[in-house]
Amino acid sequence: MPNSIYGMKVFSPEQTKRLDISTISEMGITMVELIEIATDKFVEAFLNYFPPSTIVFVFCVSGKNGGDGLAISR
């Protein structure tokens, strides 16, 4: 069961990995395609709160989120 912070579901790394694997299998997509879909949704939501001219810094900590950070940075 995910935690909730400010109405947003927060999943553990293990839960996220299981969800990623399940989504990839059910949708018949690759991990890269999943990252691109997640990136599009994140940027769309971000732009609802901040104008496109906002300066943003993207930091990727240890783990396997470098691809997500790179895609969001684009």
Predicted model as a PDB file, atoms N, CA, C, CB and O in Angstrom, pLDDT in the B-factor column:
MODEL        1                                                                  
ATOM      1  N   MET A   1       0.843  -1.184   0.000  1.00 61.00           N  
ATOM      2  CA  MET A   1       0.000   0.000   0.000  1.00 61.00           C  
ATOM      3  C   MET A   1       0.886   1.244   0.000  1.00 61.00           C  
ATOM      4  CB  MET A   1      -0.958   0.000   1.222  1.00 61.00           C  
ATOM      5  O   MET A   1       1.760   1.371   0.857  1.00 61.00           O  
ATOM      6  N   PRO A   2       0.677   2.166  -0.947  1.00 65.00           N  
ATOM      7  CA  PRO A   2       1.520   3.365  -0.995  1.00 65.00           C  
ATOM      8  C   PRO A   2       1.166   4.346   0.110  1.00 65.00           C  
ATOM      9  CB  PRO A   2       1.391   4.050  -2.350  1.00 65.00           C  
ATOM     10  O   PRO A   2       0.040   4.372   0.608  1.00 65.00           O  
ATOM     11  N   ASN A   3       2.142   5.143   0.478  1.00 70.00           N  
ATOM     12  CA  ASN A   3       1.904   6.255   1.384  1.00 70.00           C  
ATOM     13  C   ASN A   3       1.314   7.390   0.584  1.00 70.00           C  
ATOM     14  CB  ASN A   3       3.206   6.695   2.107  1.00 70.00           C  
ATOM     15  O   ASN A   3       1.364   7.372  -0.645  1.00 70.00           O  
ATOM     16  N   SER A   4       0.753   8.381   1.258  1.00 65.00           N  
ATOM     17  CA  SER A   4       0.187   9.528   0.565  1.00 65.00           C  
ATOM     18  C   SER A   4       0.771  10.803   1.162  1.00 65.00           C  
ATOM     19  CB  SER A   4      -1.364   9.529   0.659  1.00 65.00           C  
ATOM     20  O   SER A   4       0.740  11.008   2.376  1.00 65.00           O  
ATOM     21  N   ILE A   5       1.301  11.650   0.296  1.00 66.00           N  
ATOM     22  CA  ILE A   5       1.837  12.941   0.722  1.00 66.00           C  
ATOM     23  C   ILE A   5       1.174  14.010  -0.138  1.00 66.00           C  
ATOM     24  CB  ILE A   5       3.412  12.993   0.596  1.00 66.00           C  
ATOM     25  O   ILE A   5       1.300  13.991  -1.362  1.00 66.00           O  
ATOM     26  N   TYR A   6       0.477  14.929   0.492  1.00 74.00           N  
ATOM     27  CA  TYR A   6      -0.211  16.003  -0.212  1.00 74.00           C  
ATOM     28  C   TYR A   6      -1.112  15.453  -1.322  1.00 74.00           C  
ATOM     29  CB  TYR A   6       0.805  16.985  -0.797  1.00 74.00           C  
ATOM     30  O   TYR A   6      -1.206  16.040  -2.400  1.00 74.00           O  
ATOM     31  N   GLY A   7      -1.773  14.321  -1.052  1.00 76.00           N  
ATOM     32  CA  GLY A   7      -2.687  13.735  -2.012  1.00 76.00           C  
ATOM     33  C   GLY A   7      -1.999  12.941  -3.127  1.00 76.00           C  
ATOM     34  O   GLY A   7      -2.672  12.422  -4.017  1.00 76.00           O  
ATOM     35  N   MET A   8      -0.668  12.843  -3.087  1.00 80.00           N  
ATOM     36  CA  MET A   8       0.071  12.121  -4.118  1.00 80.00           C  
ATOM     37  C   MET A   8       0.519  10.778  -3.535  1.00 80.00           C  
ATOM     38  CB  MET A   8       1.302  12.959  -4.629  1.00 80.00           C  
ATOM     39  O   MET A   8       1.007  10.717  -2.406  1.00 80.00           O  
ATOM     40  N   LYS A   9       0.349   9.704  -4.313  1.00 85.00           N  
ATOM     41  CA  LYS A   9       0.789   8.392  -3.854  1.00 85.00           C  
ATOM     42  C   LYS A   9       2.300   8.305  -3.959  1.00 85.00           C  
ATOM     43  CB  LYS A   9       0.119   7.263  -4.670  1.00 85.00           C  
ATOM     44  O   LYS A   9       2.888   8.707  -4.963  1.00 85.00           O  
ATOM     45  N   VAL A  10       2.925   7.776  -2.914  1.00 86.00           N  
ATOM     46  CA  VAL A  10       4.372   7.612  -2.881  1.00 86.00           C  
ATOM     47  C   VAL A  10       4.658   6.126  -2.679  1.00 86.00           C  
ATOM     48  CB  VAL A  10       5.030   8.487  -1.747  1.00 86.00           C  
ATOM     49  O   VAL A  10       4.260   5.533  -1.676  1.00 86.00           O  
ATOM     50  N   PHE A  11       5.365   5.529  -3.662  1.00 88.00           N  
ATOM     51  CA  PHE A  11       5.643   4.106  -3.627  1.00 88.00           C  
ATOM     52  C   PHE A  11       7.087   3.842  -3.214  1.00 88.00           C  
ATOM     53  CB  PHE A  11       5.358   3.477  -4.985  1.00 88.00           C  
ATOM     54  O   PHE A  11       7.973   4.662  -3.456  1.00 88.00           O  
ATOM     55  N   SER A  12       7.309   2.709  -2.600  1.00 88.00           N  
ATOM     56  CA  SER A  12       8.670   2.293  -2.245  1.00 88.00           C  
ATOM     57  C   SER A  12       9.395   1.869  -3.523  1.00 88.00           C  
ATOM     58  CB  SER A  12       8.655   1.122  -1.193  1.00 88.00           C  
ATOM     59  O   SER A  12       8.751   1.631  -4.544  1.00 88.00           O  
ATOM     60  N   PRO A  13      10.723   1.774  -3.477  1.00 84.00           N  
ATOM     61  CA  PRO A  13      11.458   1.296  -4.660  1.00 84.00           C  
ATOM     62  C   PRO A  13      10.992  -0.086  -5.128  1.00 84.00           C  
ATOM     63  CB  PRO A  13      12.949   1.250  -4.358  1.00 84.00           C  
ATOM     64  O   PRO A  13      10.899  -0.334  -6.330  1.00 84.00           O  
ATOM     65  N   GLU A  14      10.701  -0.977  -4.190  1.00 90.00           N  
ATOM     66  CA  GLU A  14      10.248  -2.318  -4.558  1.00 90.00           C  
ATOM     67  C   GLU A  14       8.885  -2.268  -5.242  1.00 90.00           C  
ATOM     68  CB  GLU A  14      10.182  -3.219  -3.319  1.00 90.00           C  
ATOM     69  O   GLU A  14       8.662  -2.959  -6.236  1.00 90.00           O  
ATOM     70  N   GLN A  15       7.975  -1.452  -4.714  1.00 92.00           N  
ATOM     71  CA  GLN A  15       6.656  -1.305  -5.321  1.00 92.00           C  
ATOM     72  C   GLN A  15       6.775  -0.709  -6.720  1.00 92.00           C  
ATOM     73  CB  GLN A  15       5.752  -0.428  -4.442  1.00 92.00           C  
ATOM     74  O   GLN A  15       6.092  -1.145  -7.647  1.00 92.00           O  
ATOM     75  N   THR A  16       7.637   0.281  -6.866  1.00 89.00           N  
ATOM     76  CA  THR A  16       7.829   0.929  -8.161  1.00 89.00           C  
ATOM     77  C   THR A  16       8.367  -0.056  -9.187  1.00 89.00           C  
ATOM     78  CB  THR A  16       8.777   2.120  -8.030  1.00 89.00           C  
ATOM     79  O   THR A  16       7.912  -0.074 -10.331  1.00 89.00           O  
ATOM     80  N   LYS A  17       9.336  -0.878  -8.783  1.00 90.00           N  
ATOM     81  CA  LYS A  17       9.905  -1.868  -9.700  1.00 90.00           C  
ATOM     82  C   LYS A  17       8.837  -2.850 -10.164  1.00 90.00           C  
ATOM     83  CB  LYS A  17      11.063  -2.624  -9.027  1.00 90.00           C  
ATOM     84  O   LYS A  17       8.759  -3.168 -11.350  1.00 90.00           O  
ATOM     85  N   ARG A  18       8.008  -3.334  -9.229  1.00 95.00           N  
ATOM     86  CA  ARG A  18       6.936  -4.265  -9.597  1.00 95.00           C  
ATOM     87  C   ARG A  18       5.930  -3.597 -10.539  1.00 95.00           C  
ATOM     88  CB  ARG A  18       6.217  -4.780  -8.333  1.00 95.00           C  
ATOM     89  O   ARG A  18       5.468  -4.216 -11.497  1.00 95.00           O  
ATOM     90  N   LEU A  19       5.596  -2.348 -10.266  1.00 94.00           N  
ATOM     91  CA  LEU A  19       4.655  -1.626 -11.131  1.00 94.00           C  
ATOM     92  C   LEU A  19       5.241  -1.413 -12.525  1.00 94.00           C  
ATOM     93  CB  LEU A  19       4.284  -0.271 -10.505  1.00 94.00           C  
ATOM     94  O   LEU A  19       4.537  -1.560 -13.524  1.00 94.00           O  
ATOM     95  N   ASP A  20       6.523  -1.069 -12.596  1.00 93.00           N  
ATOM     96  CA  ASP A  20       7.186  -0.894 -13.894  1.00 93.00           C  
ATOM     97  C   ASP A  20       7.146  -2.186 -14.706  1.00 93.00           C  
ATOM     98  CB  ASP A  20       8.643  -0.439 -13.697  1.00 93.00           C  
ATOM     99  O   ASP A  20       6.780  -2.174 -15.881  1.00 93.00           O  
ATOM    100  N   ILE A  21       7.520  -3.288 -14.085  1.00 95.00           N  
ATOM    101  CA  ILE A  21       7.544  -4.585 -14.772  1.00 95.00           C  
ATOM    102  C   ILE A  21       6.147  -4.964 -15.245  1.00 95.00           C  
ATOM    103  CB  ILE A  21       8.108  -5.684 -13.844  1.00 95.00           C  
ATOM    104  O   ILE A  21       5.974  -5.426 -16.373  1.00 95.00           O  
ATOM    105  N   SER A  22       5.159  -4.770 -14.393  1.00 96.00           N  
ATOM    106  CA  SER A  22       3.778  -5.091 -14.740  1.00 96.00           C  
ATOM    107  C   SER A  22       3.284  -4.221 -15.894  1.00 96.00           C  
ATOM    108  CB  SER A  22       2.867  -4.914 -13.520  1.00 96.00           C  
ATOM    109  O   SER A  22       2.650  -4.721 -16.824  1.00 96.00           O  
ATOM    110  N   THR A  23       3.574  -2.922 -15.835  1.00 96.00           N  
ATOM    111  CA  THR A  23       3.136  -2.003 -16.883  1.00 96.00           C  
ATOM    112  C   THR A  23       3.787  -2.340 -18.219  1.00 96.00           C  
ATOM    113  CB  THR A  23       3.456  -0.560 -16.493  1.00 96.00           C  
ATOM    114  O   THR A  23       3.117  -2.355 -19.251  1.00 96.00           O  
ATOM    115  N   ILE A  24       5.081  -2.607 -18.205  1.00 96.00           N  
ATOM    116  CA  ILE A  24       5.807  -2.967 -19.428  1.00 96.00           C  
ATOM    117  C   ILE A  24       5.200  -4.226 -20.047  1.00 96.00           C  
ATOM    118  CB  ILE A  24       7.315  -3.185 -19.128  1.00 96.00           C  
ATOM    119  O   ILE A  24       4.998  -4.296 -21.259  1.00 96.00           O  
ATOM    120  N   SER A  25       4.915  -5.206 -19.212  1.00 97.00           N  
ATOM    121  CA  SER A  25       4.350  -6.465 -19.693  1.00 97.00           C  
ATOM    122  C   SER A  25       2.938  -6.267 -20.251  1.00 97.00           C  
ATOM    123  CB  SER A  25       4.329  -7.500 -18.564  1.00 97.00           C  
ATOM    124  O   SER A  25       2.633  -6.732 -21.349  1.00 97.00           O  
ATOM    125  N   GLU A  26       2.086  -5.583 -19.501  1.00 97.00           N  
ATOM    126  CA  GLU A  26       0.694  -5.400 -19.902  1.00 97.00           C  
ATOM    127  C   GLU A  26       0.554  -4.516 -21.140  1.00 97.00           C  
ATOM    128  CB  GLU A  26      -0.094  -4.803 -18.758  1.00 97.00           C  
ATOM    129  O   GLU A  26      -0.308  -4.764 -21.983  1.00 97.00           O  
ATOM    130  N   MET A  27       1.396  -3.484 -21.255  1.00 96.00           N  
ATOM    131  CA  MET A  27       1.294  -2.562 -22.392  1.00 96.00           C  
ATOM    132  C   MET A  27       2.124  -3.017 -23.588  1.00 96.00           C  
ATOM    133  CB  MET A  27       1.730  -1.171 -21.973  1.00 96.00           C  
ATOM    134  O   MET A  27       1.963  -2.496 -24.692  1.00 96.00           O  
ATOM    135  N   GLY A  28       3.010  -3.986 -23.370  1.00 97.00           N  
ATOM    136  CA  GLY A  28       3.859  -4.466 -24.453  1.00 97.00           C  
ATOM    137  C   GLY A  28       4.819  -3.397 -24.961  1.00 97.00           C  
ATOM    138  O   GLY A  28       5.007  -3.228 -26.166  1.00 97.00           O  
ATOM    139  N   ILE A  29       5.432  -2.668 -23.999  1.00 97.00           N  
ATOM    140  CA  ILE A  29       6.353  -1.588 -24.345  1.00 97.00           C  
ATOM    141  C   ILE A  29       7.718  -1.866 -23.726  1.00 97.00           C  
ATOM    142  CB  ILE A  29       5.806  -0.216 -23.866  1.00 97.00           C  
ATOM    143  O   ILE A  29       7.870  -2.789 -22.925  1.00 97.00           O  
ATOM    144  N   THR A  30       8.699  -1.070 -24.101  1.00 95.00           N  
ATOM    145  CA  THR A  30      10.037  -1.193 -23.519  1.00 95.00           C  
ATOM    146  C   THR A  30      10.175  -0.240 -22.336  1.00 95.00           C  
ATOM    147  CB  THR A  30      11.130  -0.902 -24.580  1.00 95.00           C  
ATOM    148  O   THR A  30       9.327   0.624 -22.116  1.00 95.00           O  
ATOM    149  N   MET A  31      11.261  -0.414 -21.577  1.00 92.00           N  
ATOM    150  CA  MET A  31      11.535   0.491 -20.458  1.00 92.00           C  
ATOM    151  C   MET A  31      11.722   1.919 -20.957  1.00 92.00           C  
ATOM    152  CB  MET A  31      12.782   0.032 -19.682  1.00 92.00           C  
ATOM    153  O   MET A  31      11.276   2.867 -20.311  1.00 92.00           O  
ATOM    154  N   VAL A  32      12.385   2.076 -22.108  1.00 92.00           N  
ATOM    155  CA  VAL A  32      12.595   3.416 -22.677  1.00 92.00           C  
ATOM    156  C   VAL A  32      11.253   4.063 -23.009  1.00 92.00           C  
ATOM    157  CB  VAL A  32      13.484   3.341 -23.949  1.00 92.00           C  
ATOM    158  O   VAL A  32      11.052   5.250 -22.751  1.00 92.00           O  
ATOM    159  N   GLU A  33      10.341   3.289 -23.576  1.00 95.00           N  
ATOM    160  CA  GLU A  33       9.015   3.835 -23.892  1.00 95.00           C  
ATOM    161  C   GLU A  33       8.261   4.220 -22.620  1.00 95.00           C  
ATOM    162  CB  GLU A  33       8.193   2.816 -24.701  1.00 95.00           C  
ATOM    163  O   GLU A  33       7.563   5.233 -22.595  1.00 95.00           O  
ATOM    164  N   LEU A  34       8.400   3.415 -21.565  1.00 94.00           N  
ATOM    165  CA  LEU A  34       7.766   3.744 -20.290  1.00 94.00           C  
ATOM    166  C   LEU A  34       8.339   5.042 -19.722  1.00 94.00           C  
ATOM    167  CB  LEU A  34       7.952   2.593 -19.284  1.00 94.00           C  
ATOM    168  O   LEU A  34       7.595   5.881 -19.214  1.00 94.00           O  
ATOM    169  N   ILE A  35       9.647   5.206 -19.807  1.00 92.00           N  
ATOM    170  CA  ILE A  35      10.281   6.444 -19.340  1.00 92.00           C  
ATOM    171  C   ILE A  35       9.748   7.637 -20.122  1.00 92.00           C  
ATOM    172  CB  ILE A  35      11.817   6.358 -19.476  1.00 92.00           C  
ATOM    173  O   ILE A  35       9.471   8.681 -19.531  1.00 92.00           O  
ATOM    174  N   GLU A  36       9.600   7.507 -21.433  1.00 94.00           N  
ATOM    175  CA  GLU A  36       9.101   8.618 -22.252  1.00 94.00           C  
ATOM    176  C   GLU A  36       7.660   8.972 -21.894  1.00 94.00           C  
ATOM    177  CB  GLU A  36       9.194   8.265 -23.741  1.00 94.00           C  
ATOM    178  O   GLU A  36       7.309  10.151 -21.834  1.00 94.00           O  
ATOM    179  N   ILE A  37       6.829   7.966 -21.656  1.00 95.00           N  
ATOM    180  CA  ILE A  37       5.439   8.221 -21.250  1.00 95.00           C  
ATOM    181  C   ILE A  37       5.413   8.941 -19.908  1.00 95.00           C  
ATOM    182  CB  ILE A  37       4.634   6.896 -21.167  1.00 95.00           C  
ATOM    183  O   ILE A  37       4.694   9.926 -19.738  1.00 95.00           O  
ATOM    184  N   ALA A  38       6.205   8.445 -18.949  1.00 92.00           N  
ATOM    185  CA  ALA A  38       6.253   9.072 -17.623  1.00 92.00           C  
ATOM    186  C   ALA A  38       6.784  10.500 -17.716  1.00 92.00           C  
ATOM    187  CB  ALA A  38       7.131   8.244 -16.666  1.00 92.00           C  
ATOM    188  O   ALA A  38       6.296  11.395 -17.025  1.00 92.00           O  
ATOM    189  N   THR A  39       7.778  10.709 -18.566  1.00 93.00           N  
ATOM    190  CA  THR A  39       8.343  12.047 -18.758  1.00 93.00           C  
ATOM    191  C   THR A  39       7.290  13.006 -19.283  1.00 93.00           C  
ATOM    192  CB  THR A  39       9.535  11.998 -19.720  1.00 93.00           C  
ATOM    193  O   THR A  39       7.134  14.110 -18.761  1.00 93.00           O  
ATOM    194  N   ASP A  40       6.565  12.587 -20.316  1.00 95.00           N  
ATOM    195  CA  ASP A  40       5.519  13.444 -20.880  1.00 95.00           C  
ATOM    196  C   ASP A  40       4.493  13.827 -19.827  1.00 95.00           C  
ATOM    197  CB  ASP A  40       4.828  12.744 -22.048  1.00 95.00           C  
ATOM    198  O   ASP A  40       4.090  14.988 -19.747  1.00 95.00           O  
ATOM    199  N   LYS A  41       4.063  12.857 -19.014  1.00 94.00           N  
ATOM    200  CA  LYS A  41       3.052  13.131 -17.978  1.00 94.00           C  
ATOM    201  C   LYS A  41       3.610  14.053 -16.889  1.00 94.00           C  
ATOM    202  CB  LYS A  41       2.560  11.810 -17.346  1.00 94.00           C  
ATOM    203  O   LYS A  41       2.917  14.953 -16.412  1.00 94.00           O  
ATOM    204  N   PHE A  42       4.871  13.818 -16.501  1.00 91.00           N  
ATOM    205  CA  PHE A  42       5.481  14.663 -15.480  1.00 91.00           C  
ATOM    206  C   PHE A  42       5.592  16.108 -15.964  1.00 91.00           C  
ATOM    207  CB  PHE A  42       6.865  14.124 -15.097  1.00 91.00           C  
ATOM    208  O   PHE A  42       5.207  17.037 -15.254  1.00 91.00           O  
ATOM    209  N   VAL A  43       6.120  16.293 -17.171  1.00 92.00           N  
ATOM    210  CA  VAL A  43       6.311  17.651 -17.698  1.00 92.00           C  
ATOM    211  C   VAL A  43       4.965  18.347 -17.868  1.00 92.00           C  
ATOM    212  CB  VAL A  43       7.067  17.613 -19.048  1.00 92.00           C  
ATOM    213  O   VAL A  43       4.842  19.537 -17.576  1.00 92.00           O  
ATOM    214  N   GLU A  44       3.966  17.624 -18.334  1.00 93.00           N  
ATOM    215  CA  GLU A  44       2.620  18.190 -18.476  1.00 93.00           C  
ATOM    216  C   GLU A  44       2.100  18.693 -17.127  1.00 93.00           C  
ATOM    217  CB  GLU A  44       1.650  17.138 -19.062  1.00 93.00           C  
ATOM    218  O   GLU A  44       1.574  19.802 -17.033  1.00 93.00           O  
ATOM    219  N   ALA A  45       2.253  17.866 -16.081  1.00 91.00           N  
ATOM    220  CA  ALA A  45       1.802  18.264 -14.739  1.00 91.00           C  
ATOM    221  C   ALA A  45       2.632  19.430 -14.207  1.00 91.00           C  
ATOM    222  CB  ALA A  45       1.885  17.070 -13.765  1.00 91.00           C  
ATOM    223  O   ALA A  45       2.085  20.364 -13.621  1.00 91.00           O  
ATOM    224  N   PHE A  46       3.947  19.381 -14.407  1.00 91.00           N  
ATOM    225  CA  PHE A  46       4.839  20.441 -13.935  1.00 91.00           C  
ATOM    226  C   PHE A  46       4.446  21.790 -14.541  1.00 91.00           C  
ATOM    227  CB  PHE A  46       6.303  20.107 -14.282  1.00 91.00           C  
ATOM    228  O   PHE A  46       4.413  22.808 -13.849  1.00 91.00           O  
ATOM    229  N   LEU A  47       4.150  21.783 -15.845  1.00 92.00           N  
ATOM    230  CA  LEU A  47       3.815  23.033 -16.525  1.00 92.00           C  
ATOM    231  C   LEU A  47       2.456  23.589 -16.111  1.00 92.00           C  
ATOM    232  CB  LEU A  47       3.838  22.822 -18.017  1.00 92.00           C  
ATOM    233  O   LEU A  47       2.140  24.738 -16.421  1.00 92.00           O  
ATOM    234  N   ASN A  48       1.649  22.791 -15.417  1.00 93.00           N  
ATOM    235  CA  ASN A  48       0.398  23.301 -14.857  1.00 93.00           C  
ATOM    236  C   ASN A  48       0.663  24.211 -13.660  1.00 93.00           C  
ATOM    237  CB  ASN A  48      -0.515  22.139 -14.443  1.00 93.00           C  
ATOM    238  O   ASN A  48      -0.187  25.019 -13.288  1.00 93.00           O  
ATOM    239  N   TYR A  49       1.846  24.077 -13.061  1.00 92.00           N  
ATOM    240  CA  TYR A  49       2.191  24.847 -11.869  1.00 92.00           C  
ATOM    241  C   TYR A  49       3.257  25.910 -12.121  1.00 92.00           C  
ATOM    242  CB  TYR A  49       2.663  23.919 -10.791  1.00 92.00           C  
ATOM    243  O   TYR A  49       3.321  26.904 -11.398  1.00 92.00           O  
ATOM    244  N   PHE A  50       4.087  25.712 -13.132  1.00 93.00           N  
ATOM    245  CA  PHE A  50       5.199  26.620 -13.386  1.00 93.00           C  
ATOM    246  C   PHE A  50       5.235  27.005 -14.857  1.00 93.00           C  
ATOM    247  CB  PHE A  50       6.533  25.980 -12.966  1.00 93.00           C  
ATOM    248  O   PHE A  50       4.989  26.164 -15.721  1.00 93.00           O  
ATOM    249  N   PRO A  51       5.542  28.276 -15.157  1.00 92.00           N  
ATOM    250  CA  PRO A  51       5.637  28.691 -16.562  1.00 92.00           C  
ATOM    251  C   PRO A  51       6.855  28.058 -17.240  1.00 92.00           C  
ATOM    252  CB  PRO A  51       5.715  30.227 -16.663  1.00 92.00           C  
ATOM    253  O   PRO A  51       7.828  27.711 -16.570  1.00 92.00           O  
ATOM    254  N   PRO A  52       6.802  27.905 -18.577  1.00 87.00           N  
ATOM    255  CA  PRO A  52       7.917  27.295 -19.307  1.00 87.00           C  
ATOM    256  C   PRO A  52       9.255  28.010 -19.109  1.00 87.00           C  
ATOM    257  CB  PRO A  52       7.595  27.260 -20.768  1.00 87.00           C  
ATOM    258  O   PRO A  52      10.308  27.404 -19.306  1.00 87.00           O  
ATOM    259  N   SER A  53       9.229  29.280 -18.724  1.00 92.00           N  
ATOM    260  CA  SER A  53      10.467  30.041 -18.536  1.00 92.00           C  
ATOM    261  C   SER A  53      11.149  29.755 -17.188  1.00 92.00           C  
ATOM    262  CB  SER A  53      10.174  31.525 -18.651  1.00 92.00           C  
ATOM    263  O   SER A  53      12.226  30.289 -16.924  1.00 92.00           O  
ATOM    264  N   THR A  54      10.544  28.930 -16.342  1.00 92.00           N  
ATOM    265  CA  THR A  54      11.092  28.617 -15.028  1.00 92.00           C  
ATOM    266  C   THR A  54      12.427  27.883 -15.169  1.00 92.00           C  
ATOM    267  CB  THR A  54      10.094  27.769 -14.214  1.00 92.00           C  
ATOM    268  O   THR A  54      12.540  26.929 -15.938  1.00 92.00           O  
ATOM    269  N   ILE A  55      13.425  28.332 -14.427  1.00 93.00           N  
ATOM    270  CA  ILE A  55      14.719  27.650 -14.418  1.00 93.00           C  
ATOM    271  C   ILE A  55      14.597  26.440 -13.494  1.00 93.00           C  
ATOM    272  CB  ILE A  55      15.880  28.615 -13.951  1.00 93.00           C  
ATOM    273  O   ILE A  55      14.126  26.550 -12.362  1.00 93.00           O  
ATOM    274  N   VAL A  56      15.025  25.296 -13.992  1.00 91.00           N  
ATOM    275  CA  VAL A  56      14.873  24.044 -13.249  1.00 91.00           C  
ATOM    276  C   VAL A  56      16.211  23.320 -13.205  1.00 91.00           C  
ATOM    277  CB  VAL A  56      13.783  23.140 -13.892  1.00 91.00           C  
ATOM    278  O   VAL A  56      16.933  23.267 -14.201  1.00 91.00           O  
ATOM    279  N   PHE A  57      16.535  22.767 -12.050  1.00 93.00           N  
ATOM    280  CA  PHE A  57      17.699  21.910 -11.895  1.00 93.00           C  
ATOM    281  C   PHE A  57      17.190  20.504 -11.616  1.00 93.00           C  
ATOM    282  CB  PHE A  57      18.648  22.418 -10.750  1.00 93.00           C  
ATOM    283  O   PHE A  57      16.319  20.321 -10.766  1.00 93.00           O  
ATOM    284  N   VAL A  58      17.713  19.521 -12.313  1.00 91.00           N  
ATOM    285  CA  VAL A  58      17.314  18.130 -12.114  1.00 91.00           C  
ATOM    286  C   VAL A  58      18.495  17.385 -11.499  1.00 91.00           C  
ATOM    287  CB  VAL A  58      16.861  17.463 -13.464  1.00 91.00           C  
ATOM    288  O   VAL A  58      19.586  17.347 -12.068  1.00 91.00           O  
ATOM    289  N   PHE A  59      18.262  16.795 -10.333  1.00 89.00           N  
ATOM    290  CA  PHE A  59      19.290  16.024  -9.652  1.00 89.00           C  
ATOM    291  C   PHE A  59      18.856  14.565  -9.585  1.00 89.00           C  
ATOM    292  CB  PHE A  59      19.560  16.588  -8.231  1.00 89.00           C  
ATOM    293  O   PHE A  59      17.721  14.270  -9.210  1.00 89.00           O  
ATOM    294  N   CYS A  60      19.733  13.675  -9.938  1.00 85.00           N  
ATOM    295  CA  CYS A  60      19.458  12.243  -9.848  1.00 85.00           C  
ATOM    296  C   CYS A  60      20.388  11.659  -8.800  1.00 85.00           C  
ATOM    297  CB  CYS A  60      19.644  11.529 -11.232  1.00 85.00           C  
ATOM    298  O   CYS A  60      21.611  11.739  -8.921  1.00 85.00           O  
ATOM    299  N   VAL A  61      19.800  11.076  -7.780  1.00 80.00           N  
ATOM    300  CA  VAL A  61      20.595  10.481  -6.709  1.00 80.00           C  
ATOM    301  C   VAL A  61      20.886   9.031  -7.041  1.00 80.00           C  
ATOM    302  CB  VAL A  61      19.870  10.592  -5.349  1.00 80.00           C  
ATOM    303  O   VAL A  61      20.546   8.555  -8.125  1.00 80.00           O  
ATOM    304  N   SER A  62      21.511   8.330  -6.114  1.00 72.00           N  
ATOM    305  CA  SER A  62      21.838   6.932  -6.374  1.00 72.00           C  
ATOM    306  C   SER A  62      20.562   6.138  -6.642  1.00 72.00           C  
ATOM    307  CB  SER A  62      22.618   6.323  -5.186  1.00 72.00           C  
ATOM    308  O   SER A  62      19.492   6.431  -6.107  1.00 72.00           O  
ATOM    309  N   GLY A  63      20.712   5.154  -7.461  1.00 70.00           N  
ATOM    310  CA  GLY A  63      19.565   4.361  -7.875  1.00 70.00           C  
ATOM    311  C   GLY A  63      19.518   4.324  -9.386  1.00 70.00           C  
ATOM    312  O   GLY A  63      20.508   4.623 -10.054  1.00 70.00           O  
ATOM    313  N   LYS A  64      18.386   3.962  -9.916  1.00 73.00           N  
ATOM    314  CA  LYS A  64      18.266   3.799 -11.361  1.00 73.00           C  
ATOM    315  C   LYS A  64      17.307   4.823 -11.958  1.00 73.00           C  
ATOM    316  CB  LYS A  64      17.796   2.387 -11.697  1.00 73.00           C  
ATOM    317  O   LYS A  64      16.447   4.470 -12.764  1.00 73.00           O  
ATOM    318  N   ASN A  65      17.447   6.077 -11.572  1.00 77.00           N  
ATOM    319  CA  ASN A  65      16.551   7.100 -12.103  1.00 77.00           C  
ATOM    320  C   ASN A  65      17.252   8.066 -13.051  1.00 77.00           C  
ATOM    321  CB  ASN A  65      15.928   7.871 -10.970  1.00 77.00           C  
ATOM    322  O   ASN A  65      16.693   9.107 -13.397  1.00 77.00           O  
ATOM    323  N   GLY A  66      18.448   7.740 -13.466  1.00 85.00           N  
ATOM    324  CA  GLY A  66      19.190   8.630 -14.363  1.00 85.00           C  
ATOM    325  C   GLY A  66      18.491   8.830 -15.689  1.00 85.00           C  
ATOM    326  O   GLY A  66      18.490   9.939 -16.225  1.00 85.00           O  
ATOM    327  N   GLY A  67      17.894   7.774 -16.231  1.00 86.00           N  
ATOM    328  CA  GLY A  67      17.175   7.884 -17.508  1.00 86.00           C  
ATOM    329  C   GLY A  67      15.978   8.815 -17.391  1.00 86.00           C  
ATOM    330  O   GLY A  67      15.702   9.602 -18.296  1.00 86.00           O  
ATOM    331  N   ASP A  68      15.266   8.718 -16.264  1.00 88.00           N  
ATOM    332  CA  ASP A  68      14.123   9.600 -16.029  1.00 88.00           C  
ATOM    333  C   ASP A  68      14.592  11.053 -15.916  1.00 88.00           C  
ATOM    334  CB  ASP A  68      13.361   9.176 -14.746  1.00 88.00           C  
ATOM    335  O   ASP A  68      13.986  11.952 -16.500  1.00 88.00           O  
ATOM    336  N   GLY A  69      15.662  11.276 -15.172  1.00 88.00           N  
ATOM    337  CA  GLY A  69      16.169  12.641 -15.011  1.00 88.00           C  
ATOM    338  C   GLY A  69      16.648  13.229 -16.318  1.00 88.00           C  
ATOM    339  O   GLY A  69      16.408  14.403 -16.597  1.00 88.00           O  
ATOM    340  N   LEU A  70      17.326  12.425 -17.127  1.00 88.00           N  
ATOM    341  CA  LEU A  70      17.802  12.888 -18.429  1.00 88.00           C  
ATOM    342  C   LEU A  70      16.619  13.242 -19.340  1.00 88.00           C  
ATOM    343  CB  LEU A  70      18.690  11.809 -19.094  1.00 88.00           C  
ATOM    344  O   LEU A  70      16.629  14.282 -19.999  1.00 88.00           O  
ATOM    345  N   ALA A  71      15.614  12.383 -19.372  1.00 90.00           N  
ATOM    346  CA  ALA A  71      14.450  12.632 -20.216  1.00 90.00           C  
ATOM    347  C   ALA A  71      13.689  13.877 -19.763  1.00 90.00           C  
ATOM    348  CB  ALA A  71      13.523  11.419 -20.206  1.00 90.00           C  
ATOM    349  O   ALA A  71      13.249  14.663 -20.602  1.00 90.00           O  
ATOM    350  N   ILE A  72      13.529  14.067 -18.475  1.00 90.00           N  
ATOM    351  CA  ILE A  72      12.838  15.258 -17.956  1.00 90.00           C  
ATOM    352  C   ILE A  72      13.646  16.504 -18.279  1.00 90.00           C  
ATOM    353  CB  ILE A  72      12.610  15.146 -16.423  1.00 90.00           C  
ATOM    354  O   ILE A  72      13.076  17.545 -18.605  1.00 90.00           O  
ATOM    355  N   SER A  73      14.957  16.409 -18.194  1.00 88.00           N  
ATOM    356  CA  SER A  73      15.817  17.561 -18.496  1.00 88.00           C  
ATOM    357  C   SER A  73      15.679  18.022 -19.935  1.00 88.00           C  
ATOM    358  CB  SER A  73      17.266  17.220 -18.212  1.00 88.00           C  
ATOM    359  O   SER A  73      15.772  19.215 -20.222  1.00 88.00           O  
ATOM    360  N   ARG A  74      15.457  17.072 -20.843  1.00 87.00           N  
ATOM    361  CA  ARG A  74      15.280  17.446 -22.253  1.00 87.00           C  
ATOM    362  C   ARG A  74      14.091  18.352 -22.399  1.00 87.00           C  
ATOM    363  CB  ARG A  74      15.110  16.205 -23.141  1.00 87.00           C  
ATOM    364  O   ARG A  74      13.773  18.779 -23.509  1.00 87.00           O  
TER     365      ARG A  74                                                      
ENDMDL                                                                          
END                                                                             
